[in-house]
Amino acid sequence: MTVSISTSKLTIKTMLYITQQQKDAVNAHAAAEYPNECCGAILGHFDNGSKTVRDILPISNQREDSAKHNRFLITPQEFMFCEKTARKANCDVVGFYHSHPDHPSAPSRYDLEHALPVYSYVIVSVAGGQPDKMTSWELQNDRSMFNEEQIQ
Amino acid sequence: MITIQLPTALRAFTDGLSDVQVEAATVDEALRQLTEKYADLQRHLFGDDDKLRSFVNVYLNDEDIRSADGTATAVKSGDTLMLIPAIAGGRV
């Protein structure tokens, strides 16, 4: 874990441990769905605020076709499916991923408004069909902002 | 007693408890009791307009309360309320 100091307070950056193979799975899903957004669950373990990824669970984007280019939705039913799949594998849902087609991998205002704390929100930007930068974010408990996690 | 089951992400605000028990006559009352007991949950369940956030879904004994009377739906002792989020976002 690394410690970075901002101007006003001490902040501890959390880590997301993810293998290259798991990153490849997210990137492949993002490329396959381009120009639409892809989404899925990240299964793994929580460990002192950091997370270790065990598996990537692609989910079909449930938004209507006309909105899939800039929105994703995992329904409550799909959420329960993710939880059940994680339990069977003796792990937890530690976060979710989605793509930003032709857009930076920074979370949007819409992402912020719809986020839950604790989970990692992995975002991969896709430029012209090619997966580009991957980032991971965790909602601050007061809902005011996301804090970027370190991906390793 | 009404049992409220919480998703993993919200257990950080209930001292790690997955199930919280409250006494209430409606879904709204049950959720208010939950947030009175665990105040940090308030902002994640309810928006600035004090309405349940759109991505928070409540199931009463496995049935979506939207198909009943929403948060005004009556509850009785022995009922289980499950809070199940939808996960949403997007680039703009």
gemmi code that builds the backbone of each chain (N, CA, C; Angstrom):
import gemmi

chains = {
    "A": [
        ("MET", (0.843, -1.201, 0.000), (0.000, 0.000, 0.000), (0.888, 1.265, 0.000)),
        ("THR", (0.537, 2.237, -0.820), (1.329, 3.466, -0.849), (0.561, 4.587, -0.159)),
        ("VAL", (1.273, 5.539, 0.342), (0.644, 6.668, 1.023), (0.997, 7.940, 0.262)),
        ("SER", (-0.019, 8.687, -0.134), (0.251, 9.939, -0.818), (-0.335, 11.077, 0.013)),
        ("ILE", (0.333, 12.196, 0.020), (-0.127, 13.309, 0.852), (-0.684, 14.408, -0.033)),
        ("SER", (-1.948, 14.745, 0.192), (-2.535, 15.861, -0.537), (-2.303, 17.135, 0.258)),
        ("THR", (-2.745, 18.262, -0.264), (-2.447, 19.533, 0.400), (-3.088, 19.649, 1.774)),
        ("SER", (-4.275, 19.042, 1.944), (-4.986, 19.271, 3.199), (-5.061, 18.049, 4.110)),
        ("LYS", (-4.873, 16.859, 3.568), (-5.049, 15.691, 4.429), (-4.230, 14.516, 3.917)),
        ("LEU", (-4.117, 13.544, 4.793), (-3.389, 12.340, 4.426), (-4.374, 11.377, 3.766)),
        ("THR", (-4.028, 10.900, 2.593), (-4.919, 9.947, 1.944), (-4.153, 8.659, 1.663)),
        ("ILE", (-4.847, 7.549, 1.853), (-4.223, 6.259, 1.585), (-4.842, 5.696, 0.327)),
        ("LYS", (-3.996, 5.455, -0.648), (-4.482, 4.930, -1.910), (-4.675, 3.427, -1.780)),
        ("THR", (-5.873, 2.936, -2.136), (-6.099, 1.500, -2.068), (-5.624, 0.853, -3.356)),
        ("MET", (-5.450, -0.453, -3.286), (-4.890, -1.187, -4.423), (-5.936, -2.135, -5.006)),
        ("LEU", (-5.858, -2.325, -6.298), (-6.617, -3.381, -6.957), (-5.581, -4.295, -7.611)),
        ("TYR", (-5.487, -5.503, -7.101), (-4.540, -6.471, -7.659), (-5.259, -7.268, -8.743)),
        ("ILE", (-4.810, -7.119, -9.969), (-5.469, -7.768, -11.114), (-4.395, -8.298, -12.060)),
        ("THR", (-4.552, -9.515, -12.558), (-3.532, -10.113, -13.428), (-3.686, -9.574, -14.861)),
        ("GLN", (-2.645, -9.762, -15.653), (-2.709, -9.335, -17.055), (-3.819, -10.084, -17.791)),
        ("GLN", (-3.982, -11.360, -17.471), (-5.021, -12.181, -18.118), (-6.421, -11.610, -17.814)),
        ("GLN", (-6.603, -11.163, -16.576), (-7.904, -10.587, -16.196), (-8.123, -9.235, -16.877)),
        ("LYS", (-7.036, -8.458, -16.978), (-7.143, -7.182, -17.712), (-7.497, -7.461, -19.170)),
        ("ASP", (-6.854, -8.497, -19.743), (-7.115, -8.853, -21.141), (-8.593, -9.205, -21.339)),
        ("ALA", (-9.177, -9.880, -20.340), (-10.587, -10.282, -20.445), (-11.487, -9.043, -20.475)),
        ("VAL", (-11.172, -8.053, -19.639), (-11.953, -6.806, -19.621), (-11.782, -6.077, -20.950)),
        ("ASN", (-10.532, -5.985, -21.403), (-10.252, -5.279, -22.661), (-10.947, -5.944, -23.853)),
        ("ALA", (-10.932, -7.284, -23.872), (-11.565, -8.013, -24.982), (-13.076, -7.743, -24.999)),
        ("HIS", (-13.661, -7.709, -23.822), (-15.102, -7.427, -23.732), (-15.396, -6.004, -24.212)),
        ("ALA", (-14.531, -5.069, -23.788), (-14.717, -3.658, -24.184), (-14.607, -3.496, -25.697)),
        ("ALA", (-13.647, -4.206, -26.308), (-13.457, -4.117, -27.766), (-14.634, -4.749, -28.503)),
        ("ALA", (-15.118, -5.871, -27.969), (-16.210, -6.595, -28.634), (-17.507, -5.777, -28.641)),
        ("GLU", (-17.719, -4.984, -27.587), (-18.973, -4.220, -27.483), (-18.890, -2.848, -28.154)),
        ("TYR", (-17.670, -2.411, -28.493), (-17.512, -1.085, -29.120), (-18.401, -0.976, -30.351)),
        ("PRO", (-19.100, 0.107, -30.632), (-19.028, 1.409, -29.953), (-19.943, 1.538, -28.728)),
        ("ASN", (-20.488, 0.405, -28.263), (-21.307, 0.468, -27.055), (-20.449, 0.240, -25.813)),
        ("GLU", (-21.038, 0.519, -24.669), (-20.344, 0.284, -23.411), (-20.542, -1.177, -22.997)),
        ("CYS", (-19.468, -1.776, -22.489), (-19.582, -3.114, -21.917), (-19.667, -2.972, -20.403)),
        ("CYS", (-20.030, -4.034, -19.713), (-20.022, -3.995, -18.242), (-19.894, -5.408, -17.701)),
        ("GLY", (-19.517, -5.481, -16.445), (-19.387, -6.784, -15.807), (-19.016, -6.640, -14.353)),
        ("ALA", (-18.962, -7.779, -13.685), (-18.617, -7.788, -12.257), (-17.189, -8.275, -12.077)),
        ("ILE", (-16.588, -7.833, -10.987), (-15.237, -8.254, -10.631), (-15.354, -9.051, -9.338)),
        ("LEU", (-14.960, -10.314, -9.405), (-15.047, -11.187, -8.238), (-13.673, -11.319, -7.605)),
        ("GLY", (-13.640, -11.382, -6.286), (-12.344, -11.499, -5.628), (-12.461, -11.450, -4.131)),
        ("HIS", (-11.433, -10.899, -3.505), (-11.387, -10.832, -2.041), (-11.035, -9.430, -1.583)),
        ("PHE", (-11.673, -9.002, -0.488), (-11.312, -7.738, 0.168), (-10.181, -8.034, 1.147)),
        ("ASP", (-9.235, -7.132, 1.224), (-8.125, -7.329, 2.159), (-7.623, -5.971, 2.635)),
        ("ASN", (-8.082, -5.560, 3.825), (-7.658, -4.276, 4.403), (-7.855, -3.098, 3.449)),
        ("GLY", (-8.983, -3.056, 2.803), (-9.279, -1.938, 1.912), (-8.815, -2.162, 0.492)),
        ("SER", (-7.897, -3.082, 0.274), (-7.488, -3.415, -1.088), (-8.274, -4.630, -1.558)),
        ("LYS", (-8.204, -4.876, -2.867), (-8.933, -6.015, -3.410), (-8.030, -6.830, -4.322)),
        ("THR", (-8.208, -8.139, -4.258), (-7.493, -9.029, -5.167), (-8.520, -9.693, -6.062)),
        ("VAL", (-8.323, -9.567, -7.368), (-9.302, -10.094, -8.332), (-9.077, -11.592, -8.529)),
        ("ARG", (-10.186, -12.333, -8.470), (-10.119, -13.773, -8.759), (-10.675, -14.069, -10.147)),
        ("ASP", (-11.720, -13.350, -10.531), (-12.344, -13.654, -11.819), (-13.113, -12.440, -12.345)),
        ("ILE", (-13.281, -12.429, -13.650), (-14.033, -11.376, -14.338), (-15.333, -11.999, -14.838)),
        ("LEU", (-16.450, -11.347, -14.557), (-17.745, -11.915, -14.953), (-18.463, -10.933, -15.891)),
        ("PRO", (-18.326, -11.137, -17.203), (-19.002, -10.225, -18.140), (-20.523, -10.322, -18.002)),
        ("ILE", (-21.174, -9.164, -18.055), (-22.640, -9.104, -17.965), (-23.131, -8.341, -19.192)),
        ("SER", (-24.269, -8.768, -19.715), (-24.846, -8.085, -20.869), (-25.416, -6.732, -20.434)),
        ("ASN", (-25.024, -5.675, -21.138), (-25.521, -4.327, -20.821), (-27.036, -4.278, -21.032)),
        ("GLN", (-27.768, -3.997, -19.952), (-29.233, -4.058, -20.025), (-29.895, -2.722, -20.377)),
        ("ARG", (-29.104, -1.708, -20.701), (-29.733, -0.458, -21.145), (-30.354, -0.663, -22.526)),
        ("GLU", (-31.325, 0.174, -22.862), (-31.954, 0.064, -24.176), (-30.905, 0.366, -25.252)),
        ("ASP", (-31.108, -0.196, -26.459), (-30.096, -0.096, -27.515), (-29.675, 1.349, -27.790)),
        ("SER", (-30.635, 2.279, -27.741), (-30.327, 3.663, -28.099), (-29.420, 4.349, -27.080)),
        ("ALA", (-29.281, 3.766, -25.876), (-28.479, 4.406, -24.815), (-27.179, 3.666, -24.525)),
        ("LYS", (-26.973, 2.527, -25.173), (-25.809, 1.700, -24.828), (-24.471, 2.330, -25.202)),
        ("HIS", (-24.493, 3.359, -26.054), (-23.220, 3.977, -26.443), (-22.636, 4.830, -25.324)),
        ("ASN", (-23.472, 5.235, -24.355), (-22.920, 6.049, -23.258), (-23.481, 5.698, -21.882)),
        ("ARG", (-24.141, 4.542, -21.776), (-24.696, 4.120, -20.492), (-24.578, 2.599, -20.358)),
        ("PHE", (-24.457, 2.146, -19.106), (-24.584, 0.703, -18.885), (-25.485, 0.472, -17.685)),
        ("LEU", (-26.047, -0.717, -17.641), (-26.919, -1.077, -16.518), (-26.766, -2.557, -16.208)),
        ("ILE", (-26.527, -2.847, -14.941), (-26.590, -4.216, -14.420), (-27.818, -4.240, -13.514)),
        ("THR", (-28.840, -4.988, -13.919), (-30.125, -4.975, -13.208), (-29.995, -5.665, -11.842)),
        ("PRO", (-30.978, -5.461, -10.966), (-30.938, -6.159, -9.668), (-30.870, -7.678, -9.832)),
        ("GLN", (-31.551, -8.191, -10.866), (-31.520, -9.641, -11.100), (-30.098, -10.090, -11.454)),
        ("GLU", (-29.449, -9.310, -12.325), (-28.058, -9.636, -12.710), (-27.130, -9.465, -11.504)),
        ("PHE", (-27.424, -8.468, -10.670), (-26.623, -8.250, -9.470), (-26.685, -9.492, -8.573)),
        ("MET", (-27.897, -10.041, -8.414), (-28.050, -11.240, -7.579), (-27.304, -12.421, -8.196)),
        ("PHE", (-27.329, -12.491, -9.542), (-26.581, -13.546, -10.242), (-25.081, -13.420, -9.938)),
        ("CYS", (-24.580, -12.180, -9.954), (-23.154, -11.935, -9.651), (-22.825, -12.385, -8.231)),
        ("GLU", (-23.711, -12.037, -7.285), (-23.492, -12.408, -5.881), (-23.476, -13.934, -5.719)),
        ("LYS", (-24.429, -14.602, -6.390), (-24.496, -16.069, -6.291), (-23.251, -16.712, -6.896)),
        ("THR", (-22.818, -16.183, -8.052), (-21.630, -16.730, -8.723), (-20.404, -16.558, -7.828)),
        ("ALA", (-20.315, -15.393, -7.175), (-19.179, -15.142, -6.281), (-19.199, -16.103, -5.101)),
        ("ARG", (-20.379, -16.277, -4.514), (-20.481, -17.175, -3.343), (-20.060, -18.598, -3.694)),
        ("LYS", (-20.500, -19.061, -4.897), (-20.135, -20.415, -5.332), (-18.629, -20.567, -5.454)),
        ("ALA", (-17.957, -19.468, -5.826), (-16.501, -19.500, -6.001), (-15.768, -19.110, -4.715)),
        ("ASN", (-16.521, -19.060, -3.613), (-15.937, -18.677, -2.312), (-15.258, -17.323, -2.333)),
        ("CYS", (-15.837, -16.387, -3.052), (-15.291, -15.024, -3.012), (-16.445, -14.012, -2.989)),
        ("ASP", (-16.112, -12.743, -3.127), (-17.103, -11.665, -3.057), (-17.145, -10.911, -4.380)),
        ("VAL", (-18.220, -10.176, -4.582), (-18.215, -9.174, -5.651), (-17.441, -7.986, -5.083)),
        ("VAL", (-16.277, -7.693, -5.653), (-15.454, -6.592, -5.117), (-15.571, -5.330, -5.967)),
        ("GLY", (-16.230, -5.448, -7.109), (-16.393, -4.261, -7.933), (-17.045, -4.571, -9.269)),
        ("PHE", (-17.051, -3.556, -10.105), (-17.688, -3.663, -11.424), (-16.810, -2.938, -12.432)),
        ("TYR", (-16.899, -3.363, -13.698), (-16.142, -2.649, -14.730), (-17.084, -2.208, -15.837)),
        ("HIS", (-16.692, -1.165, -16.527), (-17.395, -0.766, -17.740), (-16.440, -0.017, -18.647)),
        ("SER", (-16.850, 0.182, -19.885), (-15.976, 0.864, -20.850), (-16.514, 2.254, -21.152)),
        ("HIS", (-15.603, 3.133, -21.559), (-15.961, 4.468, -22.051), (-15.508, 4.558, -23.508)),
        ("PRO", (-16.392, 4.254, -24.450), (-16.002, 4.309, -25.869), (-15.663, 5.740, -26.306)),
        ("ASP", (-14.492, 5.890, -26.885), (-14.016, 7.194, -27.383), (-14.164, 8.290, -26.329)),
        ("HIS", (-13.762, 7.960, -25.127), (-13.878, 8.888, -23.994), (-12.841, 8.478, -22.948)),
        ("PRO", (-12.303, 9.434, -22.196), (-11.279, 9.089, -21.196), (-11.809, 8.125, -20.123)),
        ("SER", (-10.881, 7.454, -19.457), (-11.279, 6.452, -18.452), (-11.465, 7.076, -17.074)),
        ("ALA", (-11.946, 8.308, -17.060), (-12.251, 8.976, -15.786), (-13.745, 8.857, -15.537)),
        ("PRO", (-14.150, 8.694, -14.272), (-15.580, 8.549, -13.995), (-16.354, 9.832, -14.289)),
        ("SER", (-17.568, 9.667, -14.776), (-18.413, 10.816, -15.106), (-19.259, 11.188, -13.886)),
        ("ARG", (-19.938, 12.307, -14.005), (-20.880, 12.738, -12.968), (-21.961, 11.660, -12.773)),
        ("TYR", (-22.385, 11.093, -13.884), (-23.414, 10.037, -13.848), (-22.887, 8.809, -13.093)),
        ("ASP", (-21.599, 8.481, -13.354), (-20.980, 7.370, -12.615), (-21.021, 7.651, -11.120)),
        ("LEU", (-20.689, 8.882, -10.752), (-20.631, 9.271, -9.331), (-22.005, 9.158, -8.673)),
        ("GLU", (-23.012, 9.652, -9.379), (-24.360, 9.668, -8.806), (-24.916, 8.261, -8.573)),
        ("HIS", (-24.414, 7.303, -9.370), (-24.970, 5.952, -9.287), (-24.057, 4.962, -8.575)),
        ("ALA", (-22.969, 5.448, -8.003), (-21.988, 4.522, -7.412), (-22.334, 4.167, -5.970)),
        ("LEU", (-21.820, 3.025, -5.562), (-21.899, 2.603, -4.170), (-20.491, 2.634, -3.593)),
        ("PRO", (-20.398, 2.819, -2.272), (-19.057, 2.823, -1.674), (-18.464, 1.407, -1.674)),
        ("VAL", (-17.261, 1.300, -1.282), (-16.541, 0.033, -1.066), (-16.108, -0.641, -2.368)),
        ("TYR", (-17.014, -0.741, -3.347), (-16.679, -1.423, -4.593), (-15.598, -0.679, -5.377)),
        ("SER", (-14.843, -1.444, -6.201), (-13.954, -0.845, -7.192), (-14.747, -0.655, -8.473)),
        ("TYR", (-14.601, 0.502, -9.065), (-15.212, 0.761, -10.373), (-14.087, 0.885, -11.384)),
        ("VAL", (-13.899, -0.166, -12.172), (-12.845, -0.181, -13.187), (-13.427, 0.381, -14.481)),
        ("ILE", (-12.698, 1.307, -15.074), (-13.141, 1.909, -16.339), (-12.037, 1.736, -17.369)),
        ("VAL", (-12.387, 1.251, -18.545), (-11.406, 1.174, -19.627), (-11.876, 2.070, -20.776)),
        ("SER", (-10.981, 2.922, -21.229), (-11.328, 3.751, -22.382), (-11.060, 2.944, -23.651)),
        ("VAL", (-11.886, 3.177, -24.650), (-11.733, 2.468, -25.929), (-11.665, 3.525, -27.023)),
        ("ALA", (-10.530, 3.577, -27.708), (-10.326, 4.593, -28.748), (-10.417, 3.951, -30.121)),
        ("GLY", (-11.467, 4.287, -30.846), (-11.647, 3.743, -32.192), (-11.687, 2.229, -32.218)),
        ("GLY", (-12.219, 1.627, -31.164), (-12.337, 0.165, -31.110), (-11.194, -0.518, -30.375)),
        ("GLN", (-10.124, 0.236, -30.072), (-8.967, -0.352, -29.383), (-8.981, 0.014, -27.896)),
        ("PRO", (-8.971, -0.992, -27.000), (-8.896, -0.685, -25.565), (-7.630, 0.108, -25.268)),
        ("ASP", (-7.769, 1.119, -24.419), (-6.648, 2.019, -24.169), (-6.296, 1.979, -22.686)),
        ("LYS", (-6.647, 3.028, -21.958), (-6.220, 3.124, -20.564), (-7.244, 2.496, -19.610)),
        ("MET", (-6.732, 1.785, -18.599), (-7.608, 1.208, -17.580), (-7.338, 1.901, -16.241)),
        ("THR", (-8.416, 2.334, -15.586), (-8.273, 2.960, -14.272), (-9.257, 2.296, -13.310)),
        ("SER", (-9.041, 2.492, -12.017), (-9.966, 1.935, -11.026), (-10.259, 2.993, -9.969)),
        ("TRP", (-11.509, 3.037, -9.525), (-11.974, 4.117, -8.649), (-12.835, 3.570, -7.533)),
        ("GLU", (-12.759, 4.236, -6.378), (-13.637, 3.873, -5.257), (-14.340, 5.142, -4.782)),
        ("LEU", (-15.642, 5.025, -4.574), (-16.423, 6.186, -4.127), (-16.021, 6.575, -2.705)),
        ("GLN", (-15.804, 7.846, -2.480), (-15.539, 8.332, -1.120), (-16.836, 8.197, -0.313)),
        ("ASN", (-16.703, 7.887, 0.972), (-17.904, 7.602, 1.778), (-18.905, 8.748, 1.832)),
        ("ASP", (-18.440, 9.995, 1.656), (-19.388, 11.121, 1.690), (-20.016, 11.376, 0.313)),
        ("ARG", (-19.724, 10.517, -0.669), (-20.273, 10.554, -2.028), (-19.821, 11.789, -2.821)),
        ("SER", (-18.875, 12.551, -2.313), (-18.497, 13.790, -2.991), (-17.587, 13.541, -4.193)),
        ("MET", (-16.856, 12.436, -4.192), (-15.894, 12.193, -5.279), (-15.439, 10.738, -5.280)),
        ("PHE", (-14.777, 10.369, -6.387), (-14.117, 9.072, -6.449), (-12.646, 9.260, -6.089)),
        ("ASN", (-12.059, 8.275, -5.447), (-10.618, 8.242, -5.262), (-10.053, 7.172, -6.178)),
        ("GLU", (-8.983, 7.533, -6.883), (-8.396, 6.550, -7.811), (-7.621, 5.509, -7.028)),
        ("GLU", (-7.783, 4.258, -7.454), (-7.028, 3.178, -6.830), (-5.815, 2.873, -7.696)),
        ("GLN", (-4.829, 2.289, -7.058), (-3.675, 1.840, -7.826), (-3.964, 0.469, -8.379)),
        ("ILE", (-3.670, 0.266, -9.655), (-3.860, -1.058, -10.263), (-2.501, -1.728, -10.333)),
        ("GLN", (-2.450, -2.951, -9.835), (-1.171, -3.667, -9.880), (-1.390, -5.136, -10.235)),
    ],
    "B": [
        ("MET", (-40.650, -8.386, 14.314), (-39.430, -7.759, 13.801), (-39.318, -7.947, 12.285)),
        ("ILE", (-38.807, -6.934, 11.629), (-38.569, -6.994, 10.187), (-37.057, -7.153, 10.007)),
        ("THR", (-36.660, -8.053, 9.125), (-35.234, -8.230, 8.847), (-34.882, -7.516, 7.549)),
        ("ILE", (-33.870, -6.662, 7.607), (-33.399, -5.980, 6.397), (-32.045, -6.577, 6.016)),
        ("GLN", (-31.974, -7.114, 4.801), (-30.717, -7.709, 4.324), (-29.991, -6.708, 3.431)),
        ("LEU", (-28.703, -6.551, 3.707), (-27.923, -5.514, 3.008), (-26.882, -6.107, 2.069)),
        ("PRO", (-26.610, -5.429, 0.939), (-25.533, -5.894, 0.063), (-24.165, -5.622, 0.708)),
        ("THR", (-23.168, -6.342, 0.248), (-21.811, -6.258, 0.817), (-21.331, -4.820, 0.988)),
        ("ALA", (-21.562, -3.991, -0.035), (-21.012, -2.629, -0.027), (-21.540, -1.795, 1.128)),
        ("LEU", (-22.732, -2.119, 1.620), (-23.319, -1.288, 2.674), (-23.059, -1.826, 4.080)),
        ("ARG", (-22.475, -3.023, 4.143), (-22.218, -3.618, 5.465), (-21.107, -2.893, 6.203)),
        ("ALA", (-20.333, -2.128, 5.448), (-19.265, -1.344, 6.074), (-19.860, -0.286, 7.004)),
        ("PHE", (-21.158, 0.001, 6.836), (-21.805, 1.050, 7.632), (-22.714, 0.483, 8.724)),
        ("THR", (-22.763, -0.865, 8.813), (-23.604, -1.503, 9.839), (-22.746, -2.403, 10.730)),
        ("ASP", (-21.534, -1.972, 10.970), (-20.590, -2.762, 11.783), (-20.419, -4.167, 11.218)),
        ("GLY", (-20.523, -4.304, 9.903), (-20.302, -5.607, 9.271), (-21.531, -6.507, 9.233)),
        ("LEU", (-22.640, -6.038, 9.781), (-23.845, -6.885, 9.809), (-24.475, -6.988, 8.423)),
        ("SER", (-24.856, -8.199, 8.031), (-25.551, -8.369, 6.748), (-27.056, -8.246, 6.940)),
        ("ASP", (-27.537, -8.541, 8.150), (-28.962, -8.459, 8.462), (-29.164, -7.512, 9.637)),
        ("VAL", (-30.125, -6.612, 9.496), (-30.449, -5.691, 10.590), (-31.940, -5.835, 10.882)),
        ("GLN", (-32.308, -5.907, 12.145), (-33.717, -6.075, 12.497), (-34.301, -4.766, 13.025)),
        ("VAL", (-35.503, -4.460, 12.557), (-36.190, -3.231, 12.983), (-37.658, -3.557, 13.247)),
        ("GLU", (-38.342, -2.627, 13.920), (-39.795, -2.737, 14.133), (-40.429, -1.664, 13.272)),
        ("ALA", (-41.336, -2.031, 12.377), (-41.929, -1.028, 11.489), (-43.242, -1.548, 10.921)),
        ("ALA", (-44.065, -0.586, 10.436), (-45.352, -0.958, 9.847), (-45.336, -0.818, 8.321)),
        ("THR", (-44.381, -0.027, 7.810), (-44.263, 0.135, 6.354), (-42.788, 0.013, 5.955)),
        ("VAL", (-42.561, -0.134, 4.639), (-41.194, -0.216, 4.130), (-40.444, 1.069, 4.465)),
        ("ASP", (-41.113, 2.206, 4.263), (-40.467, 3.496, 4.535), (-40.016, 3.581, 5.994)),
        ("GLU", (-40.922, 3.190, 6.903), (-40.599, 3.231, 8.336), (-39.400, 2.326, 8.645)),
        ("ALA", (-39.381, 1.171, 8.022), (-38.284, 0.225, 8.256), (-36.947, 0.830, 7.799)),
        ("LEU", (-36.976, 1.445, 6.613), (-35.730, 2.027, 6.083), (-35.286, 3.223, 6.914)),
        ("ARG", (-36.252, 4.009, 7.393), (-35.915, 5.171, 8.242), (-35.295, 4.703, 9.553)),
        ("GLN", (-35.834, 3.624, 10.088), (-35.253, 3.103, 11.334), (-33.829, 2.622, 11.104)),
        ("LEU", (-33.651, 2.006, 9.938), (-32.298, 1.529, 9.589), (-31.311, 2.695, 9.528)),
        ("THR", (-31.729, 3.777, 8.867), (-30.810, 4.911, 8.706), (-30.672, 5.744, 9.987)),
        ("GLU", (-31.673, 5.640, 10.875), (-31.512, 6.304, 12.181), (-30.474, 5.564, 13.008)),
        ("LYS", (-30.519, 4.231, 12.897), (-29.586, 3.388, 13.646), (-28.178, 3.512, 13.068)),
        ("TYR", (-28.091, 3.551, 11.744), (-26.788, 3.632, 11.071), (-26.815, 4.856, 10.145)),
        ("ALA", (-26.518, 6.008, 10.714), (-26.713, 7.283, 10.014), (-25.915, 7.393, 8.708)),
        ("ASP", (-24.750, 6.759, 8.638), (-23.929, 6.872, 7.422), (-24.556, 6.180, 6.215)),
        ("LEU", (-25.580, 5.369, 6.453), (-26.267, 4.710, 5.336), (-27.190, 5.672, 4.596)),
        ("GLN", (-27.637, 6.716, 5.302), (-28.638, 7.646, 4.770), (-28.272, 8.139, 3.369)),
        ("ARG", (-27.061, 8.653, 3.218), (-26.687, 9.278, 1.948), (-26.568, 8.266, 0.807)),
        ("HIS", (-26.374, 7.001, 1.144), (-26.262, 5.993, 0.085), (-27.626, 5.436, -0.322)),
        ("LEU", (-28.580, 5.491, 0.588), (-29.921, 4.970, 0.275), (-30.864, 6.059, -0.218)),
        ("PHE", (-30.716, 7.261, 0.339), (-31.635, 8.358, -0.002), (-30.878, 9.518, -0.637)),
        ("GLY", (-31.504, 10.153, -1.644), (-30.899, 11.303, -2.310), (-31.128, 12.580, -1.511)),
        ("ASP", (-30.642, 13.700, -2.063), (-30.814, 14.995, -1.398), (-32.293, 15.354, -1.268)),
        ("ASP", (-33.125, 14.802, -2.155), (-34.573, 15.059, -2.101), (-35.272, 14.152, -1.082)),
        ("ASP", (-34.471, 13.368, -0.335), (-34.973, 12.463, 0.704), (-35.782, 11.301, 0.129)),
        ("LYS", (-35.654, 11.082, -1.188), (-36.343, 9.932, -1.793), (-35.320, 8.807, -1.978)),
        ("LEU", (-35.813, 7.581, -1.984), (-34.949, 6.435, -2.194), (-34.221, 6.595, -3.533)),
        ("ARG", (-32.916, 6.399, -3.539), (-32.158, 6.559, -4.787), (-32.658, 5.580, -5.844)),
        ("SER", (-32.581, 6.015, -7.101), (-33.186, 5.233, -8.181), (-32.537, 3.858, -8.348)),
        ("PHE", (-31.253, 3.742, -7.977), (-30.589, 2.450, -8.191), (-30.745, 1.498, -6.996)),
        ("VAL", (-31.441, 1.969, -5.945), (-31.673, 1.095, -4.784), (-33.036, 0.421, -4.946)),
        ("ASN", (-33.015, -0.884, -5.032), (-34.251, -1.646, -5.193), (-34.552, -2.400, -3.903)),
        ("VAL", (-35.830, -2.399, -3.539), (-36.225, -3.056, -2.294), (-37.183, -4.202, -2.622)),
        ("TYR", (-36.833, -5.380, -2.121), (-37.673, -6.550, -2.329), (-38.255, -6.984, -0.985)),
        ("LEU", (-39.588, -7.107, -0.935), (-40.266, -7.585, 0.266), (-40.576, -9.062, 0.056)),
        ("ASN", (-39.922, -9.914, 0.825), (-40.076, -11.370, 0.649), (-39.960, -11.748, -0.835)),
        ("ASP", (-38.925, -11.266, -1.487), (-38.589, -11.586, -2.892), (-39.450, -10.867, -3.925)),
        ("GLU", (-40.329, -9.963, -3.491), (-41.146, -9.240, -4.466), (-40.787, -7.753, -4.474)),
        ("ASP", (-40.576, -7.218, -5.670), (-40.209, -5.809, -5.810), (-41.344, -4.935, -5.248)),
        ("ILE", (-41.002, -4.024, -4.334), (-42.060, -3.181, -3.725), (-42.696, -2.245, -4.743)),
        ("ARG", (-42.031, -2.045, -5.909), (-42.637, -1.186, -6.945), (-43.903, -1.824, -7.499)),
        ("SER", (-43.981, -3.158, -7.418), (-45.200, -3.825, -7.900), (-46.262, -3.862, -6.802)),
        ("ALA", (-45.940, -3.329, -5.626), (-46.936, -3.166, -4.547), (-47.169, -1.656, -4.382)),
        ("ASP", (-47.015, -1.133, -3.185), (-47.266, 0.302, -2.968), (-45.971, 1.084, -2.745)),
        ("GLY", (-44.890, 0.618, -3.334), (-43.620, 1.323, -3.154), (-43.216, 1.339, -1.691)),
        ("THR", (-42.645, 2.458, -1.248), (-42.180, 2.516, 0.147), (-43.339, 2.585, 1.143)),
        ("ALA", (-44.572, 2.810, 0.625), (-45.745, 2.819, 1.522), (-46.253, 1.404, 1.784)),
        ("THR", (-45.656, 0.416, 1.140), (-46.089, -0.975, 1.308), (-46.022, -1.399, 2.786)),
        ("ALA", (-47.094, -2.041, 3.245), (-47.147, -2.480, 4.651), (-46.234, -3.683, 4.875)),
        ("VAL", (-45.627, -3.726, 6.038), (-44.810, -4.886, 6.416), (-45.290, -5.406, 7.771)),
        ("LYS", (-45.023, -6.676, 8.002), (-45.411, -7.264, 9.298), (-44.249, -8.086, 9.848)),
        ("SER", (-44.364, -8.376, 11.122), (-43.289, -9.115, 11.781), (-43.017, -10.436, 11.048)),
        ("GLY", (-41.747, -10.718, 10.850), (-41.360, -11.943, 10.142), (-40.998, -11.682, 8.691)),
        ("ASP", (-41.358, -10.500, 8.177), (-41.035, -10.160, 6.789), (-39.545, -9.892, 6.631)),
        ("THR", (-39.076, -10.107, 5.391), (-37.685, -9.795, 5.056), (-37.649, -8.772, 3.933)),
        ("LEU", (-36.876, -7.721, 4.146), (-36.644, -6.723, 3.090), (-35.223, -6.900, 2.594)),
        ("MET", (-35.079, -7.059, 1.278), (-33.733, -7.159, 0.703), (-33.439, -5.888, -0.076)),
        ("LEU", (-32.296, -5.290, 0.180), (-31.863, -4.119, -0.591), (-30.916, -4.606, -1.673)),
        ("ILE", (-31.319, -4.448, -2.920), (-30.507, -4.932, -4.039), (-30.245, -3.754, -4.980)),
        ("PRO", (-28.989, -3.386, -5.138), (-28.712, -2.262, -6.039), (-28.726, -2.691, -7.507)),
        ("ALA", (-29.048, -1.751, -8.365), (-28.720, -1.906, -9.785), (-27.397, -1.155, -9.943)),
        ("ILE", (-26.546, -1.612, -10.819), (-25.260, -0.955, -11.028), (-25.338, -0.216, -12.353)),
        ("ALA", (-25.163, 1.094, -12.301), (-25.318, 1.894, -13.516), (-24.208, 2.919, -13.627)),
        ("GLY", (-23.997, 3.389, -14.838), (-23.010, 4.435, -15.081), (-22.913, 4.691, -16.570)),
        ("GLY", (-21.872, 5.387, -16.949), (-21.700, 5.692, -18.361), (-20.829, 6.902, -18.555)),
        ("ARG", (-20.394, 7.092, -19.797), (-19.310, 8.050, -20.032), (-19.712, 9.517, -19.916)),
        ("VAL", (-20.985, 9.844, -19.994), (-21.389, 11.252, -19.821), (-22.468, 11.386, -18.763)),
    ],
}
model = gemmi.Model(1)
for chain_id, residues in chains.items():
    chain = gemmi.Chain(chain_id)
    for i, (resn, *xyz) in enumerate(residues, 1):
        res = gemmi.Residue()
        res.name, res.seqid = resn, gemmi.SeqId(i, " ")
        for name, pos in zip(("N", "CA", "C"), xyz):
            atom = gemmi.Atom()
            atom.name, atom.element = name, gemmi.Element(name[0])
            atom.pos, atom.b_iso = gemmi.Position(*pos), 0.0
            res.add_atom(atom)
        chain.add_residue(res)
    model.add_chain(chain)
structure = gemmi.Structure()
structure.add_model(model)
structure.setup_entities()
